[in-house]
Structures are given as C-alpha cells and as structure tokens.
Amino acid sequence: MNPEVIITNLHKRYTGVSGTINALLPVQSRHLCIGFVGTDIPGAKLAAQAQPNNFVQLSLWKAIRLSKKKLPDGRKRIWHVRRDPEMIIAIFLRDVLRFPIHIVFTSAAKHRHSWFPRWLISRMDAVIATTPEAAAFVPNTTQVVFHGASLDRFAPPQDKHDVWQQSGLPGRYGIGMFGRIRPSKGTDIFVDAMLNVLPDFPDFTGVICGLCQPAEHAFKQAMLDKIAAHGLSERLIFLGDLPLDDIPMWYRNVTIMVACPRYEPFGITPLEAMASGCAVIASRTGAFEHIVKPGETGLLVPTHDVDALASALRTLMSNPEQAIAMGQHGRERVAECFSIEQEAAGIQSVYARLQ
C-alpha cells in the first residue's frame, strides 16, 4: 500500500487532538489511502478493519522512507500534522532532505502564537483553522473547517425520560460534565453551580467524567471536600477517567450537559453531547457560540460566572421537557452542520487544492 496522506499523532497521551484524529481516521480512509503514524488509538483499528485496502499503520521511519518519492501518479504525498514537533519533522523532510511532500497543519489556538510556532506555521503548504477566530491569528489560513462529531458513535437513547435509571444513581435525570479535571476546564465552576441548585431539584444528579492528572489532585480534593460539606456526595459524583467505549453511554444517560471552561480553543464535548440528544449549557469560549443555538439547542453563559451557570441550570432543571426537546434539536443541528463526515470532507477539499 502506498498512502497518499500521512497523518501523525506522536503524542503518547490521549488528548483532544488524539480524539479528533481518532474520530476522523475511519471516515477519511473511506475516500483516501491513509497512512497513520503514532500512538495506537481505537479509530486506527476501526479504519484498518473497515478499510483494509485504504488504511495502514506505519512507524515513523517507514513513513519517512515511503515519502522519499512521489506517488506513482506523480503527485506529492501530504503530511497532515497537528503539533509543533510534527511540523518540525515534516519541514526537515521537505526543506532539508528535499522530500516531495506537502505539509498541512490544523490550528485551533485562539491566541497569537509565540515566534517559533508562528515561523513553523508560516512554512506550511496549507493551514486549516477550526474556527474563524483561530483563523484570525494565522495569516496563511487556507480554510476554516469546524470539528465534527460521529452521529454513529454518539446517539440518543430511545427515551431520555427514563434512561437515567440505568445509571444506578439517584434521581430521575442526570447532568454531566465531560473532560479533564483542571481549572482551565472550569470543573470548579460547575461544582459550585451544582451545589447552588441541587438542593432545590431532588430529581437531578450530577456526574463529572474525566482524567485528573497528579498535578490537579489537590484541586479535585478541594471540590470533593466542598461537596461533602454540603451533604451532596451521593448526588454530585466524579466518575473518573472512563474507558473510551463507556463515554457515549454517559452522554446518553444525561439530559443536560455542561461545558464551562475558562478558555477553550474549540471544545468537542458539546457536539458529542448534542449528537447524544443532550441540551447543552456552555460558556462563551471555544467554538461554543458557533455550535449552540441559545433557546433552541441549549443556553450560553459568560465564562467564570457561577451565578449565570446556576441560573441557566435552574431554567432547564425546572423544565426537563424543554431540555429533552433542546437535545432533539441539538442532534438535528449536528447532523446539519457539524458531523464528522462534514469535517472530513472539508479537510479533503484542502488536500485537493494541493494536488
């Protein structure tokens, strides 16, 4: 097999970038011959099973050896990179070793890069920005392509009214937060808002799903202590770092999903939640103002604002039927504007410009 696109994921830890690649690989390999270089992820195995003639997992050295020559039809191979070290490797291959490759970089950051990443990005053959705001910081952006969610992996249950009972946790409805446990993600904002509203809504229980790194253990423990002091340890629960296969189930279980980071480059969790039929309450950062339609698929609140989040929660918790209807509209919005297939098609259009 002679892949026309090399996709790299050289970070050992599973991150948001890894999650994006994980979702895209099975979709991209339907239409392109893909070579994947990096840490094993489930999407690579799915792609290999579904598209054995269009997908191959390579070592970095094998990818480098393949890239010494053009494709049999004379086209240059594309390297799609998403991190600084990956840009450095690809630039070295193209500009120093004179390999016949094009380099595509995806930029999500909504801030001015420091001088060295700016220089690296300036050397790209094409740059994909994940939002218009991210594109504003990269003068050589080729195209804006929003991230997407898999409508197959993330799907609503037959009935949101009774699915929470399957969780074995108290109440009739669930509220979830998904992502890393750290200050930038606003986990403490969510906890403080939930401590405000839960005593008035006995039918609701909150869950927090995500990895807590050792550096954030004290941050998490402070929240656990505060929850215990309010007598709500059985109704506001940290589920820990769940296996990837379990996460869709918890999206299905909850009626309302909250994403309240202080800063986020994009933020995929609202899309996954909407695809799963959840109403979404999100802070005004990342791509959330592009994703959430206030009053239709959820609500938006200012960043850092516990009181505003508590007020938004009260609005939806007071009317679970409204929240369920918002979740249905959210699923429709993802299908219309933010599916993983649409993301893959946008990326492929950038590849096509180079060939």
N, C-alpha and C positions, 0 to 999 in steps of 0.2 A: 504494500500500500504506500502511496506517495501523497501525503496530506497537503492540501493547498493552503490550509490555515493552521498555524501552530498557536495554541492557546496555553499560556503559562499561569501557574498558580504555585509559586515557590515558597510561600509562607507555610510553615509547619502547622500553625494553629488554624482552626476553622474560624474564619472571620466573616464579616459582611461581604467582603469581596469573594471569599470562597463560596458563600451562599449564592451569590449572583452567578458565578461560573457553574456551580452545581446544578442550578435550575436551567441554565442555557444549554449545556452540553447535549442533552438528549434531543433538544429541539434543533439546534444548529446542525447536528450530524444527520438530520433528515435531508438536508439540502446541500451540504458541503462535506468534503472529505477533511475531517478534523484530526489533528494530532494534539494530544493533551500531554503537557509536561508538568508534573508537580505531585503534591500530596494526594493520596487516594481520597476520593470523595464519592458518595453514592451515585451522583449524576454520571460519573465516568463509567461506572459499572452498568448503569441503565443504558447509556449510549452504546456501550460495547455489545450488550445483549440485543438491543433493538436494531442497531445499525452496524453489524459486524463488518460490512464492506465499506463503511464510511467513517469509521472511528478506530483510532489506535492510541494506546497509551505508550508514551516514549520516555526514555531517560533524556536528560538534558543533552548529554553527549550524542545520543542518537539523533535528536532533533537538529543539533548543530551540524552533524555530518550530512544529514539529508539536505540541509539548507545551503550547502556549498554550490549547488547547481540549480538552475531554473527548473520549473515544472516541465514535463515532457512537451506541453503545447507552447512553451516559450514564455509563459507568464512568470512573474516573480512571486515567490511564496510570501504569505503575510504572517507576520508575528503579531499577535494581539496580546499586549502587556497591560498590567494594571498597577504596578508598583515600581518605585524608583530602581531597585536592583535589577528588575526585569528590563526596564528601559536601558540601563547601562549595558547589560549583556547584548541586547539587540543592536544598540548603536555601535558597540565594538565590532560585532559581526558585520554590520553593513558598511561602516565608515572606515574601519581599520583593516579588517580582513577582506573587505570588498565583496561580501556575500550578496547575491542578487535577491534581496528581501525588501519588502515594505513593512513599516512598523506602524501599528495602530495602538493608541493609548486611550483608555477611558478615564475621564476626570470627573470626580464627584465633589471635590472640595469647594466650599463657598467662601473662600478667603484667598488673599493673594499669597501665592507660593513663595517660599524663600528663593534666593537667586539660583541655587543649583537645580532644584526641580523645575524652575522656570526654563533654565537652559535645556534640560533634558526634554521637556515638553516641546520646546521650540524646534527640536530636531526630529520630531515625529512626522511621518508622511500623512497621517490623518489623526485627528483628535475627536473623540466622542465625548460630549458633556451630557451628564444625566439630567440636568435642569437648565433652563435659561439663565438662572442666577450663577450656576457654576460656569457656564459658557462666558459670562461677562468677565471672568477672571482669566480666561485663556484666549488671547487674541487670535490664535490659529485654530480655533474650533471649526471642525468640518460640519458637524451636525449634532443636534440635540436628540438624544434617544432616551426616553424615560425607561426606568426599570419596569419589569412586569412580574406578575405572579402566575403560577401554574393553576389553571382552573381545574385540572385533574387532581393534583395533589391536595389543593386546598378547596374543599367543597362543603356546603352546608349540610347539616343533618336533615332528616325528613321533617323534623318538627323541633324548632328552637324552644317551644314551650316546655317540653319535658326532658330534653336531652341532659340537663344538668344533673338529674337524678343518677345518671350513670357514673358520675364522678365519685359518688360516695361521700361527698362533702355536704355540710349543712346548707339549708335554704332551697329555693326554687330556681334561682338564677345566678349565673356567675359573671364576674367582671375580671378580665385578665390584663396583665401587662407582660410583654414578651421582650427579651433582650438582656444584655449584660447588666449585672448589678453594679452600678457605679454612679457617681454624682452627675456626670455628663448626661446620663440617660434619664435623670430625674426620678429615680426609684424612690427617693425620699419624698419628693413632691407627691407622688402617687400615694405613698403610705400616709402622709399627713392628711391628704384629702379624704382618703378612705376612712381614717379614724374619725373624721368630722361627720361623715354621712352614714356609716354602717349602723350606729346605734338606732337610727330612725328608720332603717329598712331591714327588718329581720329576715326577709326573704332572699337577701343577697349575701354572697360570699365572694371574697377577692382572692385571686391567685397571682403569684409572680413567678414567671418561668425564665430561667436564665442562669448563666455561669457567673459565679463570683470568684474573681481572682484573689489570691492570698493578700495582695495589697489592699483589697477592699473589705477584708473580713471585719475590721472594726466598724466600718461604715454599715455593713449589714447587721452586725450585732447591736448597734445603737438603735436600728429600726426594730429589731426583734424585741429589745427591751421596752421600747416605747409601746409596741403593740401589746405586749404582756401587761404593762402598766394600765392600759385601757381595758383590759379584760377581753381582748378580741383575738387571742392567739388561735382560736378554732375557726375564725371567720376571715382572717387575712393571713394567707399561708404562702411561704416560699417553697416552691416545688423543686428547686434545684436545677441543675443542668440536665435537662431531659434528653434522651436519645432523639436523634433527628426524626425517626419514624413516629415518635409519640406526639410531636408538636402539633401536627394537623388535628389530632383528636382533641387537644385542649382548645384550639381555636373553635372547633365545632361546639365544644361544651359551653363556652361563654357566650353571653348575649351582647355584652358591651366590652370593647377592647380599648385600652387607654395607651396612648403614646405621648409622653410629656417630656421629651428630652430638653435640656437647656440649649443644646446645639446638636444638629444632625446634618451631615452632608446630603443624604437623601432620605433613608428610612424606609425599609421594605415592609415592616410589620403591619402598617395599616392596610397595605394591599393584600397581604396574606389573610388578614382578618376579614376584610370586605369580601374576598373571594369565598370565605367560610361562612358568610351570612351574618357577620357581626356589625353592629353600629360602632362607629369609631369616634372617640374624643381625642383630639390631637392638638399639641401646641403648635404655634405658628413658627415652625422652623423646618429644615429639610425641604422635602417636596410636598409637605402635607397640605399646603394651601392649593396646590395643583390637584391633589388626589381627592381630598374630602370636600364634598359639597354641603356647606352648612345648612342644616334643616332638612336635608334630603338623605344623605348617607351618614351623617354624624354631626359633630359640633367642633368648632375650633376655639382655642383659648390662648391667651398670651403665655409666653414662656415664663418660668419662675413663679407662677401665680397659683398658689394653693387654693385661695378662696374662689378664683374663677373656675378652677377644675372641680372643686366641690360643688359649686353651683351648677355646672354642666352635668355632673353626675346626678345631682338631685333631679334635674329636668328629665333625664332618661329613666332613672330608677322609679320615678313617680308614675311613669307610663311605659311599662315593659312592652306593650303592644306597639307603641311608637318606635321603640328601639328595634324590635323584630322587623318592622316594616322598613326601617332605615337599613338594616342588614340586607334585606332583599334587594333594595335599590343599590346598595354597595356592590353586591355580586354582579348586577347588571352593568354598573359603571366599570368594573374591572374588565368584564368581557368586551365592553365597547372601546375602552381607551388604554387599558394597562395589562393586557395579557402577556404572558411570556413569549407567545408567538409573535406579537407585535414588536416586542423588544428585539427578538432575533431577526425579524425582517428589517428593522431599522439598521441594525449592525451590518447585515448582509448588504444593504444598499451602500454603506460606506466602503465595504470591501470592493464592491463592484466599481466604484469610482477609481480605484487604484489599478484595476486590471483592465 
